[in-house]
């Protein structure tokens, strides 16, 4: 339409709120509009300058993908401008839906919508792997796995899938041979789980009947074995309380505690005696010092008396 060209000239030459300019040699500009199918700012990818447009978007809270389509017929209804179509969770079915809806649309939009669907599907698979890794490790933040670990995990997944396919092929082959009667009444060297699955499949198809008498006998034998194992377990394992000790051990414990009490009492008495002895010795020393101080004073007084008597005598 003519209006589309006018809108693009204004956006390209003047101003656009969604344009993001970069300083690269190619001068490639980016578009921040959420409906842009490529993320580039050019004439074919601009959702504003194209009245006929289609893109693939993801639900903001769920992992559901939607195909958004805009046509000229709904241009006068802004509230109903985009037609939203829920895509299947299966990747191949989602591609078929895009092919059916955009069968007469430009090849550029058809190809870019398929590319966007592929990329969003890869992102969802990556998110599921990270969530599974978080649950396995019990952590909320998991660093990016090394390439070596990723290759190892992928190899393990492939081996597990191959083993599951091999088990299913064995079940089918065994079922076919049992129907043909190739084994007769001979026992088979197959794991019990596969054998049970084969028998259950034959019962569902009506080719086999369950022997109720044999089942009852097997159940009774298993119950008897379980009872005997339980009895043996009760005999072999005993639970004894730590309070039920022998009388001799208790008597020894009491004697040891009493001896410790007596030792403590003796130590306390010895310390009290030592303290009293120290105090008495200090008192004796104090008295001796006082007596020694008194004796020189007495001798001085006696000398004074003698001198006075001699003077009087003269």
For each residue, the residues with C-beta under 8 A, 3 or more apart:
1: 4 5 51 72
2: 5 6
3: 6 7 51
4: 1 7 8 49 50 51
5: 1 2 8 9 49
6: 2 3 9 10
7: 3 4 10 11 48 49
8: 4 5 11 12 43 46 49
9: 5 6 12 13
10: 6 7 13 14 15
11: 7 8 14 15 16 19 46 48 49
12: 8 9 16 43
13: 9 10
14: 10 11
15: 10 11 19
16: 11 12 19 41 48
17:
18: 31 32 33 36 41 48
19: 11 15 16 29 30 31 32 41
20: 29 30 31 32 41
21: 29
22: 27 28 29 30
23:
24: 27 28
25:
26:
27: 22 24
28: 22 24 40
29: 19 20 21 22 40 41
30: 19 20 22 39 40 41
31: 18 19 20 36 39 40 41 45 46
32: 18 19 20 36
33: 18 36 47 48
34: 57
35: 47 53 55 57 68 82
36: 18 31 32 33 39 40 45 46 47 55
37: 45 47 53 54 55 56 109 112 113 116
38: 42 45 112
39: 30 31 36 45
40: 28 29 30 31 36 45
41: 16 18 19 20 29 30 31 45 46
42: 38 45 46
43: 8 12 46 49
44: 50 108
45: 31 36 37 38 39 40 41 42 112
46: 8 11 31 36 41 42 43 49 50
47: 33 35 36 37 50 53 55 70
48: 7 11 16 18 33
49: 4 5 7 8 11 43 46
50: 4 44 46 47 53 70
51: 1 3 4 70 71 72 75
52: 70 71 72 105 106
53: 35 37 47 50 69 70 109
54: 37 67 68 69 70 101 102 105 109 110 113
55: 35 36 37 47 67 68 112 113 116
56: 37 65 66 67 68 87 98 113 116 117 120
57: 34 35 65 66 68
58: 63 64 65 66 120 124
59: 62 63 64 65 66
60:
61:
62: 59
63: 58 59 124 127
64: 58 59 86 87 89
65: 56 57 58 59 86 87 94 117 120 121
66: 56 57 58 59 84 85 86 87
67: 54 55 56 84 85 87 97 98 101 113
68: 35 54 55 56 57 82 83 84 85
69: 53 54 82 83 85 101 102
70: 47 50 51 52 53 54 74 81 82 83
71: 51 52 74 75 83
72: 1 51 52 75
73:
74: 70 71 77 80 81 83
75: 51 71 72 81
76:
77: 74 80 81
78: 81
79:
80: 74 77
81: 70 74 75 77 78
82: 35 68 69 70
83: 68 69 70 71 74
84: 66 67 68
85: 66 67 68 69 97 101
86: 64 65 66
87: 56 64 65 66 67 93 94 97 98 117
88: 93 94 97
89: 64 94
90: 93 94
91: 94 95 117 118 121
92: 95 96
93: 87 88 90 96 97
94: 65 87 88 89 90 91 97 98 117 121
95: 91 92 98 99 114 117
96: 92 93 99 100
97: 67 85 87 88 93 94 100 101
98: 56 67 87 94 95 101 102 110 113 114 117
99: 95 96 102 103 110
100: 96 97 103
101: 54 67 69 85 97 98
102: 54 69 98 99 105 109 110 113
103: 99 100
104:
105: 52 54 102 109 110
106: 52 109 110
107: 110 111
108: 44 111 112
109: 37 53 54 102 105 106 112 113
110: 54 98 99 102 105 106 107 113 114
111: 107 108 114 115
112: 37 38 45 55 108 109 115 116
113: 37 54 55 56 67 98 102 109 110 116 117
114: 95 98 110 111 117 118
115: 111 112 118 119
116: 37 55 56 112 113 119 120
117: 56 65 87 91 94 95 98 113 114 120 121
118: 91 114 115 121 122
119: 115 116 122 123
120: 56 58 65 116 117 123 124
121: 65 91 94 117 118 124 125
122: 118 119 125 126
123: 119 120 126 127
124: 58 63 120 121 127 128
125: 121 122 128 129
126: 122 123 129 130
127: 63 123 124 130 131
128: 124 125 131 132
129: 125 126 132 133
130: 126 127 133 134 142
131: 127 128 134 135
132: 128 129 135 136
133: 129 130 136 137 142 145
134: 130 131 137 138 139 140 142
135: 131 132 138
136: 132 133
137: 133 134 142
138: 134 135
139: 134 142
140: 134
141:
142: 130 133 134 137 139
143:
144:
145: 133 149 150 153
146: 149 150
147: 150 151
148: 151 152
149: 145 146 152 153
150: 145 146 147 153 154
151: 147 148 154 155
152: 148 149 155 156
153: 145 149 150 156 157
154: 150 151 157 158
155: 151 152 158 159
156: 152 153 159 160
157: 153 154 160 161
158: 154 155 161 162
159: 155 156 162 163
160: 156 157 163 164
161: 157 158 164 165
162: 158 159 165 166
163: 159 160 166 167
164: 160 161 167 168
165: 161 162 168 169
166: 162 163 169 170
167: 163 164 170 171 194
168: 164 165 171 172
169: 165 166 172 173
170: 166 167 173 174 190 194
171: 167 168 174 175 194 197 198 201
172: 168 169 175 176
173: 169 170 176 177
174: 170 171 177 178 188 190 194 198
175: 171 172 178 179 198 201 202
176: 172 173 179 180
177: 173 174 180 182 183
178: 174 175 181 182 183 198 202
179: 175 176 207
180: 176 177
181: 178 184
182: 177 178
183: 177 178 186 188
184: 181
185:
186: 183
187:
188: 174 183 195
189:
190: 170 174 194 195
191: 194 195
192: 195 196
193: 196 197
194: 167 170 171 174 190 191 197 198
195: 188 190 191 192 198 199
196: 192 193 199 200
197: 171 193 194 200 201
198: 171 174 175 178 194 195 201 202
199: 195 196 202 203 208
200: 196 197 203 204
201: 171 175 197 198 204 205
202: 175 178 198 199 205 207 208
203: 199 200 206 207 208 209 210
204: 200 201
205: 201 202
206: 203
207: 179 202 203
208: 199 202 203
209: 203
210: 203 215
211: 214 215
212: 215 216
213: 216 217
214: 211 217 218
215: 210 211 212 218 219
216: 212 213 219 220
217: 213 214 220 221
218: 214 215 221 222
219: 215 216 222 223
220: 216 217 223 224
221: 217 218 224 225
222: 218 219 225 226
223: 219 220 226 227
224: 220 221 227 228
225: 221 222 228 229
226: 222 223 229 230
227: 223 224 230 231
228: 224 225 231 232
229: 225 226 232 233
230: 226 227 233 234
231: 227 228 234 235
232: 228 229 235 236
233: 229 230 236 237
234: 230 231 237
235: 231 232
236: 232 233
237: 233 234
238:
239:
240: 244
241: 244
242: 245
243:
244: 240 241
245: 242 249 250
246: 249 250
247: 250 251
248: 251 252
249: 245 246 252 253
250: 245 246 247 253 254
251: 247 248 254 255
252: 248 249 255 256
253: 249 250 256 257
254: 250 251 257 258
255: 251 252 258 259
256: 252 253 259 260
257: 253 254 260 261
258: 254 255 261 262
259: 255 256 262 263
260: 256 257 263 264
261: 257 258 264 265
262: 258 259 265 266
263: 259 260 266 267
264: 260 261 267 268
265: 261 262 268 269
266: 262 263 269 270
267: 263 264 270 271
268: 264 265 271 272
269: 265 266 272 273
270: 266 267 273 274
271: 267 268 274 275
272: 268 269 275 276
273: 269 270 276 277
274: 270 271 277 278
275: 271 272 278 279
276: 272 273 279 280
277: 273 274 280 281
278: 274 275 281 282
279: 275 276 282 283
280: 276 277 283 284
281: 277 278 284 285
282: 278 279 285 286
283: 279 280 286 287
284: 280 281 287 288
285: 281 282 288 289
286: 282 283 289 290
287: 283 284 290 291
288: 284 285 291 292
289: 285 286 292 293
290: 286 287 293 294
291: 287 288 294 295
292: 288 289 295 296
293: 289 290 296 297
294: 290 291 297 298
295: 291 292 298 299
296: 292 293 299 300
297: 293 294 300 301
298: 294 295 301 302
299: 295 296 302 303
300: 296 297 303 304
301: 297 298 304 305
302: 298 299 305 306
303: 299 300 306 307
304: 300 301 307 308
305: 301 302 308 309
306: 302 303 309 310
307: 303 304 310 311
308: 304 305 311 312
309: 305 306 312 313
310: 306 307 313 314
311: 307 308 314
312: 308 309
313: 309 310
314: 310 311
